Amino acid sequence: MSSKARQQAQAEGLTLRVAENSSGYYGVRLDRPGRPKPYQAHVKRRGKTVTLGYFATAEEAALC
């Protein structure tokens, strides 16, 4: 886990949800391999997928 993301999660009292997928976190997928920010964070709202943004690490995306 990225130390910066870990510190931020700890400071905010958050727990990152682990999942059995390629990124390792719920709501995070590796969308653009080889790019500076390849991990996409997403959630479902009213049956539609909403993208929260792209991040450098899976941990940063999970924190979002």
HELIX and SHEET records of a PDB file:
HELIX    1   1 SER A    3  ALA A   11  1                                   9    
HELIX    2   2 ALA A   58  LEU A   63  1                                   6    
SHEET    1   A 3 VAL A  28  LEU A  30  0                                        
SHEET    2   A 3 TYR A  39  ARG A  45 -1                                        
SHEET    3   A 3 LYS A  48  PHE A  55 -1                                        
END                                                                             
